[in-house]
Amino acid sequence: MESALLPTYKRFDLSVTNTNGTIVEDINGKKYLDFGSGIGVCNLGHRHPDVQQAIETQLQSYWHVSNLYHNPIQEEVAKLLVQQNSGDFVFFCNSGAEANEAAIKLARKATGKTKIISFNQSFHGRTFGAMAATGQEKIQRGFGPMLDTFDYVPYNDLDAVHQAIDENTAAIMLEMIQGEGGVIPAKQQFISGLRQLCKQHNILLIVDEVQTGIGRTGKPFAYNHYDISPDIVSVAKGLGNGLPVGAIIAKHELYNVFGPGSHATTFGGNPICMAAAQAVLQHVFQSGFLQQVEEKGDYLQEQLIKKVGNLPFVSKIRGKGLMVGIECIGDVSSQITQLMQKGLLVLSAGQRVIRLLPPLTVTEKEIDAAVGLIHETLIAYPAFLHS
């Protein structure tokens, strides 16, 4: 039977009927360990009881009111975000792409300049502005000319950034760990240099934390590993643990740039989504919880290095916290399918990287089981099997 949906996704042969924690169950009753978390969304696992209770309680109160009226729960969630961030105020929207659109608009309006430097292999979203910010030709292919005010330079190459800066540069926009680009962390020297360049040239620094934020790397935000203070931070994915919510967090100096009528959203800051976000932040931003994420991330990488790091098909293992990439010497699409057949859901990050984004609530036992299945799968591929 032909689907009534547009074919915008190359779907796996898996139909989900139930979820709980780290477990996904299909319509045939088969259970899977989910080390993709809905592409880094369900940071507290599926149907976390605190999040579910918060949603159910809010459902009994109200579902939606216009942003023309005060919505107290937005204020509460905004305070939780700024308490763990270098920014001072928040704008709520519905997704990571929308957050990055808002960040781009804010930077251009604040500076009166139009050029933004981003990076090769970056990913910032599928809307036109966010797509134009994305340094991947495959994402842009077929849509005609991009916005011509983005320059793409090699990631972790400070000299290339320096050469790209001119009098019309409004901002530099980057991920602290390139997710879709291959799970590639920024180097400390590179980030320190970027911050200095921004100060020297009066350029804003936009950090895209859509995938890396909300505890994913063992810190509230990935930039916390680098001792910097971004001007604008975009977040989404893990913020709602499955409900659609995004945000930008910006510094006080930018407060008056977005006045009434300059930027808006009908559904952004929806009270149901805010209830979910509030429960997420109250849980994730506890220091003890984040310490456990760091410890589990270290354990995951240690076990991967020990069990699969020396396999001929594997070239490198990298990441931070519970965001880990296994770089291989060939295309990993067939391995990802095989892992799914064995009961483990993982992601790709480009053709050669297996990306692991387990829930932050994952257990060591579940990590051991996942690493065992990865070893069982990758050991069958010798070095000469490459594409």
C-alpha positions as CSV (number, residue, x, y, z in Angstrom):
1,M,0.0,0.0,0.0
2,E,1.4,3.4,-1.0
3,S,2.0,5.7,1.9
4,A,0.1,9.0,2.2
5,L,3.3,10.6,3.5
6,L,5.8,12.5,1.4
7,P,9.0,10.3,1.0
8,T,11.2,12.7,3.0
9,Y,12.7,9.9,5.1
10,K,14.5,6.7,4.2
11,R,12.8,4.7,6.9
12,F,14.0,1.5,8.5
13,D,11.7,-1.5,8.6
14,L,10.7,-0.8,12.2
15,S,7.3,0.3,13.5
16,V,7.2,1.4,17.1
17,T,4.3,0.5,19.3
18,N,5.7,1.2,22.9
19,T,8.6,2.7,24.7
20,N,10.0,2.8,28.2
21,G,13.3,4.2,29.4
22,T,16.0,2.9,27.0
23,I,13.7,0.3,25.5
24,V,11.7,0.5,22.2
25,E,9.2,-2.2,21.3
26,D,8.0,-2.8,17.8
27,I,4.6,-4.0,16.5
28,N,5.8,-7.6,16.6
29,G,6.8,-7.4,20.3
30,K,10.5,-7.3,19.6
31,K,12.5,-5.1,22.0
32,Y,15.4,-2.9,21.2
33,L,18.0,-0.9,23.2
34,D,17.7,2.6,21.9
35,F,21.1,4.3,21.6
36,G,19.7,7.0,19.3
37,S,17.2,8.6,21.7
38,G,15.1,9.9,18.9
39,I,18.3,11.6,17.5
40,G,19.4,13.0,20.8
41,V,15.9,14.0,22.0
42,C,14.9,11.7,24.8
43,N,17.8,12.6,27.1
44,L,15.9,11.2,30.1
45,G,14.8,8.1,28.2
46,H,11.3,7.4,26.8
47,R,8.3,8.3,29.0
48,H,10.3,9.5,32.0
49,P,7.8,9.5,34.9
50,D,8.7,13.1,36.0
51,V,8.2,14.4,32.5
52,Q,5.0,12.5,31.9
53,Q,3.6,13.6,35.3
54,A,4.4,17.3,34.5
55,I,2.7,17.0,31.1
56,E,-0.4,15.3,32.5
57,T,-0.7,18.0,35.2
58,Q,-0.5,20.8,32.7
59,L,-3.0,19.1,30.5
60,Q,-5.5,19.6,33.3
61,S,-4.9,23.3,33.4
62,Y,-4.5,24.8,29.9
63,W,-2.9,23.7,26.6
64,H,-2.4,27.0,24.7
65,V,-2.7,30.7,25.1
66,S,-1.4,33.4,22.8
67,N,2.0,34.8,23.5
68,L,0.2,38.2,23.6
69,Y,-0.6,37.2,27.2
70,H,1.7,36.3,30.1
71,N,2.5,32.6,30.5
72,P,4.1,32.1,33.9
73,I,5.6,28.7,33.2
74,Q,7.7,30.3,30.4
75,E,9.3,32.6,32.9
76,E,10.1,29.6,35.2
77,V,11.7,27.6,32.4
78,A,13.6,30.6,31.2
79,K,15.1,31.1,34.7
80,L,16.2,27.5,34.8
81,L,18.0,27.9,31.5
82,V,19.8,31.1,32.3
83,Q,20.9,29.8,35.7
84,Q,23.1,27.3,33.9
85,N,24.1,29.5,31.0
86,S,26.2,32.6,30.3
87,G,23.1,34.2,28.6
88,D,20.6,36.4,30.4
89,F,17.3,36.0,28.6
90,V,15.4,33.5,26.5
91,F,13.2,33.3,23.4
92,F,11.1,30.1,23.0
93,C,10.3,28.5,19.7
94,N,9.4,24.9,18.5
95,S,12.6,23.3,17.1
96,G,16.4,23.6,16.6
97,A,16.0,25.0,13.1
98,E,13.7,27.7,14.5
99,A,16.1,28.5,17.2
100,N,19.0,28.9,14.7
101,E,16.8,31.0,12.5
102,A,16.2,33.3,15.5
103,A,19.9,33.3,16.3
104,I,20.8,34.4,12.8
105,K,18.1,37.1,12.8
106,L,19.2,38.4,16.2
107,A,22.9,38.6,15.2
108,R,22.2,40.4,12.0
109,K,19.8,42.9,13.5
110,A,22.0,43.6,16.5
111,T,25.1,44.2,14.5
112,G,23.7,45.8,11.4
113,K,26.0,43.4,9.5
114,T,25.0,40.4,7.4
115,K,27.8,38.0,7.0
116,I,28.0,34.9,9.2
117,I,30.9,32.4,9.2
118,S,30.0,28.8,9.7
119,F,31.9,25.5,9.1
120,N,32.3,22.7,6.6
121,Q,30.3,19.6,7.6
122,S,28.2,21.7,10.1
123,F,24.5,21.1,10.5
124,H,22.1,23.8,11.7
125,G,18.7,22.8,10.3
126,R,16.4,22.5,7.3
127,T,14.7,25.8,7.1
128,F,16.2,28.1,4.4
129,G,18.3,30.3,6.7
130,A,19.5,27.3,8.8
131,M,20.1,25.3,5.7
132,A,22.2,28.2,4.3
133,A,24.2,28.2,7.5
134,T,24.9,24.4,7.1
135,G,28.2,23.6,5.5
136,Q,27.1,20.5,3.6
137,E,26.3,20.6,-0.1
138,K,24.1,17.5,0.1
139,I,21.7,19.3,2.5
140,Q,21.5,22.3,0.1
141,R,21.3,20.4,-3.2
142,G,18.3,21.1,-5.4
143,F,17.1,24.2,-3.7
144,G,18.7,26.8,-5.9
145,P,21.0,29.6,-4.7
146,M,21.6,29.8,-1.0
147,L,21.6,33.0,1.0
148,D,25.0,34.5,-0.1
149,T,25.9,35.9,3.4
150,F,27.4,32.7,4.8
151,D,31.0,31.7,4.5
152,Y,32.1,28.1,5.2
153,V,35.5,27.4,6.5
154,P,37.3,24.2,7.8
155,Y,36.4,23.2,11.3
156,N,39.1,23.6,13.9
157,D,41.1,25.8,11.5
158,L,41.6,29.2,13.2
159,D,43.6,30.7,10.4
160,A,40.8,30.0,7.9
161,V,38.4,31.8,10.2
162,H,40.7,34.8,10.6
163,Q,41.1,35.1,6.8
164,A,37.3,35.0,6.3
165,I,36.5,37.9,8.7
166,D,35.8,41.2,7.1
167,E,34.0,44.5,8.0
168,N,30.6,42.9,7.3
169,T,31.0,39.9,9.6
170,A,28.2,39.8,12.1
171,A,28.8,36.4,13.8
172,I,30.6,33.1,13.9
173,M,28.3,30.1,14.2
174,L,29.4,26.6,15.3
175,E,28.6,23.4,17.1
176,M,31.0,22.5,19.9
177,I,30.8,18.9,18.6
178,Q,29.8,18.5,15.0
179,G,27.1,15.9,15.3
180,E,25.8,15.2,11.8
181,G,29.3,16.0,10.5
182,G,30.9,13.0,12.2
183,V,30.9,13.6,16.0
184,I,34.0,15.8,15.8
185,P,34.8,17.8,19.0
186,A,36.2,21.3,18.8
187,K,39.8,21.8,20.0
188,Q,40.3,24.0,23.0
189,Q,42.9,26.1,21.3
190,F,40.5,26.7,18.4
191,I,37.7,27.8,20.6
192,S,39.9,30.1,22.7
193,G,41.1,31.6,19.5
194,L,37.6,32.1,18.2
195,R,36.5,33.9,21.3
196,Q,39.5,36.2,21.0
197,L,38.8,36.9,17.3
198,C,35.2,37.8,18.2
199,K,36.3,40.3,20.8
200,Q,38.9,41.9,18.5
201,H,36.5,42.4,15.6
202,N,33.3,43.0,17.5
203,I,31.7,39.8,16.2
204,L,29.0,37.8,18.0
205,L,29.6,34.1,18.8
206,I,26.6,31.8,18.2
207,V,26.9,28.3,19.7
208,D,24.5,25.7,18.3
209,E,23.7,23.4,21.3
210,V,20.7,21.7,19.7
211,Q,22.3,18.3,19.9
212,T,25.0,18.8,22.5
213,G,23.0,20.8,25.1
214,I,20.9,19.8,28.1
215,G,23.4,17.5,29.7
216,R,24.4,15.4,26.6
217,T,28.1,15.8,27.2
218,G,28.1,15.7,31.0
219,K,27.8,19.5,31.4
220,P,24.7,21.6,31.1
221,F,26.0,22.8,27.7
222,A,28.9,21.5,25.7
223,Y,30.6,25.0,25.7
224,N,31.0,24.6,29.5
225,H,33.9,22.3,28.7
226,Y,35.7,25.2,26.9
227,D,35.6,28.1,29.4
228,I,33.9,30.5,27.0
229,S,30.8,32.7,27.2
230,P,28.8,32.7,23.9
231,D,26.6,35.7,22.9
232,I,23.8,33.5,21.7
233,V,23.1,29.8,22.4
234,S,20.5,27.7,20.6
235,V,18.9,24.7,22.2
236,A,16.2,22.2,21.3
237,K,16.1,18.3,21.1
238,G,16.7,17.2,24.7
239,L,15.0,20.3,26.1
240,G,11.5,18.8,25.8
241,N,12.4,15.1,26.0
242,G,10.2,14.4,23.0
243,L,7.9,17.4,23.0
244,P,8.7,20.1,20.3
245,V,10.5,23.0,22.0
246,G,13.5,25.1,21.1
247,A,15.0,28.3,22.5
248,I,17.8,30.8,22.1
249,I,19.6,32.2,25.2
250,A,21.2,35.5,24.6
251,K,23.2,38.0,26.6
252,H,21.8,41.2,28.2
253,E,23.5,43.4,25.6
254,L,21.1,42.0,23.0
255,Y,17.9,42.4,25.1
256,N,16.4,45.3,23.2
257,V,17.2,44.0,19.7
258,F,14.1,41.8,19.4
259,G,11.4,44.3,20.3
260,P,7.7,43.7,19.9
261,G,6.9,42.8,16.3
262,S,10.5,42.0,15.3
263,H,10.3,38.2,15.8
264,A,7.5,35.9,17.0
265,T,5.9,32.5,17.0
266,T,2.4,31.2,17.5
267,F,3.3,27.9,19.3
268,G,6.7,28.7,20.8
269,G,6.6,28.4,24.6
270,N,3.5,26.2,24.5
271,P,2.6,25.4,28.1
272,I,2.5,21.6,27.5
273,C,6.0,21.8,26.1
274,M,7.1,24.1,28.9
275,A,5.9,21.7,31.5
276,A,8.0,19.0,29.9
277,A,11.0,21.3,29.7
278,Q,10.7,22.3,33.3
279,A,10.7,18.7,34.5
280,V,13.7,17.9,32.2
281,L,15.8,20.9,33.5
282,Q,15.0,20.2,37.1
283,H,16.3,16.7,36.7
284,V,19.2,17.1,34.3
285,F,20.8,20.2,35.8
286,Q,21.4,18.5,39.2
287,S,25.2,18.3,39.7
288,G,25.0,14.7,40.8
289,F,23.1,13.7,37.7
290,L,25.6,15.4,35.4
291,Q,28.5,13.7,37.2
292,Q,26.9,10.4,36.5
293,V,26.5,11.3,32.8
294,E,30.3,12.1,32.7
295,E,31.1,8.8,34.4
296,K,28.9,6.8,32.1
297,G,30.3,8.5,29.1
298,D,33.8,7.7,30.2
299,Y,32.7,4.1,30.8
300,L,31.1,3.8,27.3
301,Q,34.2,5.1,25.6
302,E,36.5,2.9,27.6
303,Q,34.5,-0.2,26.8
304,L,34.4,0.7,23.1
305,I,38.1,1.3,22.9
306,K,38.7,-1.9,24.8
307,K,36.3,-4.1,22.8
308,V,36.2,-2.6,19.3
309,G,39.0,0.0,19.1
310,N,41.5,-2.4,17.7
311,L,39.2,-4.0,15.1
312,P,40.5,-3.6,11.6
313,F,37.2,-2.0,10.4
314,V,37.4,0.7,13.1
315,S,39.7,3.7,12.7
316,K,38.8,6.0,15.7
317,I,36.5,6.5,18.6
318,R,35.7,10.0,19.8
319,G,33.2,12.2,21.6
320,K,32.3,13.7,25.0
321,G,29.9,12.4,27.6
322,L,27.2,10.3,26.0
323,M,27.8,11.6,22.5
324,V,30.2,9.1,20.9
325,G,31.2,8.4,17.3
326,I,32.8,5.2,16.0
327,E,34.6,6.1,12.8
328,C,35.1,3.2,10.4
329,I,37.1,2.7,7.2
330,G,34.0,2.1,5.1
331,D,30.3,2.8,4.8
332,V,28.5,1.8,8.0
333,S,24.9,1.7,6.7
334,S,24.8,-2.1,6.5
335,Q,26.3,-2.4,10.0
336,I,23.6,0.0,11.4
337,T,20.9,-2.2,9.8
338,Q,22.5,-5.4,11.3
339,L,22.7,-3.8,14.7
340,M,19.0,-3.0,14.5
341,Q,18.3,-6.6,13.6
342,K,20.3,-7.7,16.7
343,G,18.2,-5.3,18.9
344,L,20.3,-2.2,19.1
345,L,19.2,1.2,17.5
346,V,22.1,3.5,16.6
347,L,22.6,6.4,14.2
348,S,25.0,7.4,11.5
349,A,27.0,10.6,11.2
350,G,28.0,10.7,7.6
351,Q,28.8,7.5,5.7
352,R,31.6,6.2,7.9
353,V,30.6,7.0,11.5
354,I,28.3,5.1,13.8
355,R,26.8,7.7,16.2
356,L,25.8,6.7,19.8
357,L,23.4,9.0,21.7
358,P,21.9,6.8,24.4
359,P,19.6,8.3,27.0
360,L,21.5,10.0,29.9
361,T,19.7,7.5,32.2
362,V,21.3,4.5,30.5
363,T,22.8,1.9,32.8
364,E,26.2,0.2,32.7
365,K,24.5,-3.1,32.1
366,E,22.8,-1.6,29.0
367,I,26.1,-0.1,27.9
368,D,27.8,-3.5,28.2
369,A,25.0,-5.1,26.2
370,A,25.3,-2.4,23.4
371,V,29.1,-2.7,23.2
372,G,28.8,-6.4,23.0
373,L,26.4,-6.2,20.0
374,I,28.6,-3.6,18.3
375,H,31.7,-5.9,18.8
376,E,29.7,-8.9,17.5
377,T,28.8,-6.9,14.4
378,L,32.0,-5.0,13.5
379,I,34.4,-8.0,14.1
380,A,33.0,-9.5,10.9
381,Y,34.4,-6.7,8.8
382,P,38.1,-6.9,8.0
383,A,40.1,-3.9,6.9
384,F,39.9,-4.6,3.2
385,L,36.1,-4.4,3.2
386,H,35.8,-0.6,2.5
387,S,33.9,1.6,0.2
